[in-house]
Amino acid sequence: MTETEMKNKVAKGLFWKLLENGGAQAVQFVVAILLARLLTPAEYGVVGIIMIFITIANVFVQSGFSTALVQKKNADASDFSSVCYFELALSVLLYGILYLAAPAIAAFYNIAELKEIVRVLAIVLFPGAVISVQTAYVSRNMEFKGLFLSTLAASLVSGVVSIGMAMAGFGVWAMVGQQIIYYFALMTVLFFTVSWKPAKLFSFAKLQTLFAFGW
């Protein structure tokens, strides 16, 4: 690739990244405002509590591997697939921990409904593991157009469904549904808009090399 071609690729990547940040986040902002009008502050707060645990779990699932994939000089299909499968396996472990901890979390906050919400919402760990690898590939290869289209589609679909659920009286489950649909929709659309797909490859040696940077 010539220097001019590289500059053009970077410019296009920056353009689509800016659209992704602006367009998709604008949709999410509008959806958040509408949900705030349809739900009570208490219902909003319940999901906020759980997202703290989900976010912390995601930190362990990704373990810095996404950044390591972007930084590695000669990352290949084996690197990306190994990380994907490892993160999915780790998601199973962390989901199990959250599932078992759900009654204690509900008891601590004295909100009985939290038990089921934790167990359902923690499902997002699985698509989140795949998305982290997909976005690493996007960043490495500057395929930000695919990320923009995927994020926008996921935001629209999850937003419409969650607003419909809120209007139908589902309460806090409208926000739970929004999160789950967003993650699964984003992962699914990324499979169509980004050129990377997981292969039947796995290497512990590759993981060790990446972990040395990512931890």
C-alpha positions as CSV (number, residue, x, y, z in Angstrom):
1,M,0.0,0.0,0.0
2,T,1.4,3.4,-1.1
3,E,1.6,6.4,1.3
4,T,-1.2,8.1,-0.6
5,E,-3.5,5.0,-0.3
6,M,-2.7,4.8,3.4
7,K,-3.6,8.5,3.9
8,N,-6.9,8.0,2.1
9,K,-7.7,4.9,4.1
10,V,-7.0,6.8,7.4
11,A,-9.1,9.7,6.2
12,K,-12.0,7.5,5.4
13,G,-11.6,5.6,8.6
14,L,-11.7,8.8,10.6
15,F,-14.8,10.0,8.7
16,W,-16.7,6.9,9.5
17,K,-15.5,6.8,13.1
18,L,-16.8,10.3,13.6
19,L,-20.1,9.3,12.2
20,E,-20.2,6.3,14.4
21,N,-19.5,8.4,17.5
22,G,-22.0,11.1,16.5
23,G,-24.8,9.3,14.7
24,A,-25.2,6.2,16.9
25,Q,-24.7,8.0,20.1
26,A,-27.4,10.6,19.0
27,V,-29.9,7.7,18.6
28,Q,-29.0,6.3,22.0
29,F,-29.4,9.7,23.5
30,V,-32.9,10.2,22.1
31,V,-33.9,6.7,23.2
32,A,-32.5,7.4,26.7
33,I,-34.6,10.6,26.9
34,L,-37.8,8.8,25.8
35,L,-37.2,5.9,28.3
36,A,-36.6,8.4,31.1
37,R,-40.1,9.8,30.4
38,L,-41.7,6.4,30.3
39,L,-39.9,4.8,33.3
40,T,-39.6,5.8,36.9
41,P,-36.3,6.9,38.4
42,A,-36.3,3.8,40.5
43,E,-36.5,1.5,37.4
44,Y,-33.7,3.4,35.8
45,G,-31.6,3.1,39.0
46,V,-32.1,-0.7,39.2
47,V,-30.5,-1.3,35.8
48,G,-27.8,1.2,36.6
49,I,-26.9,-0.9,39.6
50,I,-26.6,-4.1,37.6
51,M,-24.6,-2.5,34.8
52,I,-21.8,-1.8,37.4
53,F,-21.4,-5.5,37.9
54,I,-21.7,-6.2,34.1
55,T,-19.1,-3.6,33.3
56,I,-16.6,-5.0,35.9
57,A,-17.2,-8.5,34.5
58,N,-16.5,-7.3,31.0
59,V,-13.1,-5.9,32.1
60,F,-12.1,-9.4,33.1
61,V,-13.6,-11.0,30.0
62,Q,-11.6,-8.7,27.6
63,S,-8.5,-8.7,29.8
64,G,-6.8,-6.2,27.6
65,F,-6.7,-8.6,24.7
66,S,-8.5,-6.2,22.4
67,T,-5.8,-3.5,22.8
68,A,-3.1,-6.2,22.5
69,L,-4.6,-7.4,19.1
70,V,-4.6,-3.8,17.8
71,Q,-1.0,-3.2,19.0
72,K,0.5,-6.5,17.8
73,K,2.6,-6.0,14.7
74,N,1.7,-9.2,12.8
75,A,-1.6,-10.3,14.4
76,D,-3.2,-13.0,12.2
77,A,-6.3,-15.2,12.1
78,S,-5.0,-17.4,14.8
79,D,-4.5,-14.5,17.2
80,F,-8.1,-13.2,16.7
81,S,-9.8,-16.6,16.9
82,S,-7.8,-17.6,19.9
83,V,-8.8,-14.5,21.8
84,C,-12.4,-14.8,20.7
85,Y,-12.7,-18.4,22.0
86,F,-10.8,-17.6,25.2
87,E,-13.0,-14.6,26.0
88,L,-16.2,-16.7,25.3
89,A,-14.9,-19.4,27.8
90,L,-14.2,-16.7,30.3
91,S,-17.7,-15.3,29.8
92,V,-19.1,-18.7,30.8
93,L,-17.2,-18.6,34.0
94,L,-18.1,-15.0,34.9
95,Y,-21.7,-15.6,34.0
96,G,-21.8,-18.5,36.4
97,I,-20.3,-16.3,39.1
98,L,-22.9,-13.6,38.5
99,Y,-25.7,-16.2,38.4
100,L,-24.7,-17.6,41.7
101,A,-24.2,-14.2,43.2
102,A,-27.6,-12.8,42.1
103,P,-29.4,-13.7,45.3
104,A,-26.7,-12.0,47.4
105,I,-26.8,-8.9,45.2
106,A,-30.6,-8.7,45.5
107,A,-30.4,-9.1,49.3
108,F,-27.7,-6.5,49.6
109,Y,-29.8,-3.8,47.8
110,N,-33.0,-5.2,49.3
111,I,-34.6,-5.4,45.8
112,A,-35.9,-8.9,45.1
113,E,-36.3,-8.3,41.4
114,L,-32.5,-7.9,41.0
115,K,-32.0,-11.6,41.3
116,E,-33.7,-12.3,37.9
117,I,-32.4,-9.1,36.3
118,V,-28.8,-10.0,37.1
119,R,-29.2,-13.5,35.7
120,V,-30.9,-12.3,32.5
121,L,-28.8,-9.2,31.9
122,A,-25.5,-11.0,32.4
123,I,-26.2,-12.8,29.1
124,V,-24.7,-9.7,27.4
125,L,-21.2,-11.0,28.4
126,F,-21.3,-13.5,25.6
127,P,-21.9,-11.2,22.6
128,G,-19.7,-8.6,24.4
129,A,-16.8,-11.1,24.2
130,V,-17.2,-11.4,20.4
131,I,-17.8,-7.7,19.9
132,S,-14.5,-6.8,21.6
133,V,-12.6,-8.9,19.1
134,Q,-14.7,-7.6,16.2
135,T,-14.0,-4.0,17.2
136,A,-10.3,-4.7,17.6
137,Y,-10.3,-6.0,14.0
138,V,-12.1,-2.8,13.0
139,S,-9.6,-0.6,14.6
140,R,-6.6,-2.5,13.3
141,N,-7.9,-2.5,9.7
142,M,-9.8,0.8,9.9
143,E,-13.1,-0.7,8.8
144,F,-15.0,1.9,10.6
145,K,-17.8,2.1,8.1
146,G,-18.9,-1.3,9.1
147,L,-18.8,-0.4,12.7
148,F,-20.9,2.8,12.1
149,L,-23.6,0.8,10.2
150,S,-23.6,-1.9,12.8
151,T,-23.8,0.4,15.8
152,L,-26.5,2.5,14.2
153,A,-28.6,-0.5,13.3
154,A,-28.2,-2.0,16.8
155,S,-29.1,1.4,18.4
156,L,-32.2,1.8,16.3
157,V,-33.5,-1.8,16.7
158,S,-32.8,-1.9,20.5
159,G,-34.2,1.6,21.0
160,V,-37.5,0.9,19.1
161,V,-38.0,-2.4,21.0
162,S,-37.3,-1.0,24.4
163,I,-39.6,2.0,23.9
164,G,-42.3,-0.4,22.8
165,M,-41.8,-2.5,25.9
166,A,-41.8,0.6,28.1
167,M,-45.1,1.8,26.6
168,A,-46.5,-1.7,27.0
169,G,-45.8,-1.6,30.8
170,F,-42.8,-3.8,31.1
171,G,-41.1,-1.3,33.3
172,V,-37.5,-2.1,34.2
173,W,-37.4,-5.0,31.7
174,A,-37.6,-2.5,28.9
175,M,-34.1,-1.4,29.7
176,V,-33.0,-4.9,30.2
177,G,-34.3,-5.8,26.8
178,Q,-32.6,-2.8,25.3
179,Q,-29.2,-3.9,26.5
180,I,-29.6,-7.5,25.4
181,I,-31.0,-6.6,22.0
182,Y,-28.3,-4.0,21.4
183,Y,-25.4,-6.4,22.2
184,F,-26.8,-9.3,20.1
185,A,-27.8,-7.0,17.2
186,L,-24.4,-5.3,17.2
187,M,-22.6,-8.6,17.1
188,T,-24.8,-10.0,14.4
189,V,-24.6,-7.0,12.1
190,L,-20.8,-6.8,12.6
191,F,-20.6,-10.3,11.1
192,F,-22.0,-8.9,7.9
193,T,-20.3,-5.6,7.8
194,V,-16.8,-6.5,8.9
195,S,-14.6,-8.9,7.0
196,W,-13.3,-10.9,10.1
197,K,-15.0,-14.2,11.1
198,P,-13.7,-16.6,13.8
199,A,-11.8,-19.6,12.3
200,K,-11.2,-23.0,13.7
201,L,-7.9,-21.9,15.2
202,F,-6.7,-21.8,18.8
203,S,-3.2,-21.3,20.2
204,F,-2.2,-20.9,23.9
205,A,1.2,-19.6,22.7
206,K,-0.6,-16.7,20.9
207,L,-2.7,-16.0,24.1
208,Q,0.4,-15.9,26.2
209,T,2.1,-13.4,23.9
210,L,-1.0,-11.1,23.9
211,F,-1.6,-11.4,27.6
212,A,1.9,-10.2,28.3
213,F,0.9,-6.9,26.8
214,G,-2.8,-6.8,27.6
215,W,-2.9,-7.6,31.3
